[in-house]
Amino acid sequence: MARVFSGIKPSGAVTLGNYVGALRSWVAAQDEDDCVFCVVDLHALTVPHDPAQLRALTLELATVLLAVGVDPDRCTLFVQSHVHEHAELAWLMECTASVGELRRMTQFKEKAGDQEFVSGGLFTYPALMAADILLYDTDRVPVGDDQRQHLELTRDLAGRFNTRFGETFVVPEAAILRVGARVMDLQDPTRKMSKSEDSPQGVILLLEDPSSIERKIRRAVTDTETEVRYDPEAKPGVSNLLALLAAATGSDPAELAGRYQGYGALKADCAEAVVELVRPVQMRYAELAADPRAVASLLGHGAGKARATAAETLARARRAVGLLPGSAQSRRA
Ligand code: TYM
């Protein structure tokens, strides 16, 4: 069985992009692989945040993961900060990464932009992400297309560490979908749909009211032509709707395009398919959210399972870099 690891930040409400690009693959992977899934709350500290809101979003996100079908009986589901090994291995990864490499990360450049305050954590974020993945001897990481560069860096860091200090980490592969890996904003289809973006009309939330979803899709930006064609470069708005419809119905966007004469019918079908896609998740969420203590207890159990693996990998990495074992480590080793 391959080991699969992935994570999601509690930095805002879960979007349709998160679901289509990543979470559905997580659920599918549970059937065949040994899966570890994580609510990466430490990553949410890299930008300004409200502490009470972070706590609420972390629990909400864990509940959403259960609602989409992440099953703690068949995988390990936990909160990153409950397993302190993540922060500790992140330091070793920061010391493995170069400033030049971190500076080249496009997400850092985009997020730092012209912000007045840019935290050191935002800069070293990809080293923490590498630690998340490497702690679990991960073979495969299901993610959306926007994480491709971070995965490449993770592979580079694992390889470099292994070369310098001896075989310690499994070098993971990214698993990125062919359709749905980059769901775009409905109002600006040249940028990705994002939970941290201030674009209420362009972003569909997984727990959003169906009538609001329909309205947003009906008002989605297209173009001044009328031809329905799958061409993400020339027709990003129409192609985004085709990709969403394809992802929701398990079909091919280019082939779907041939069935439509105009944008109205495409939008109507896309809205219906998306509403049908999210409906069961919303129903399940309502049930689960009624018992937050049960969710917290599942997370506690998950953290225990995760820690067992993480502690072993960290001990191996500590030994490899030459850290002198303290009493806690020698008990573990
Ligand atoms: P995050 O929280 O931004 O997103 C979670 C997952 O959703 C995918 N995604 C999308 N897919 C398609 N279209 C979109 N518009 C879209 N928006 C988001 C993301 O690619 C991701 O798979 N750095 C990561 C979290 C992380 C992580 C990890 C992931 C931390 N450690 C280790 C994998 C392994 C992030 O910010 O994802």
Residues whose N, C-alpha, C, O or C-beta is under 5 A from the ligand:
A	BS01	TYM	F5 S6 G7 I8 K9 G17 N18 G21 A22 V40 M129 D132 I133 P142 V143 G144 D145 D146 Q147 G180 A181 R182 V183 M184 K192 M193
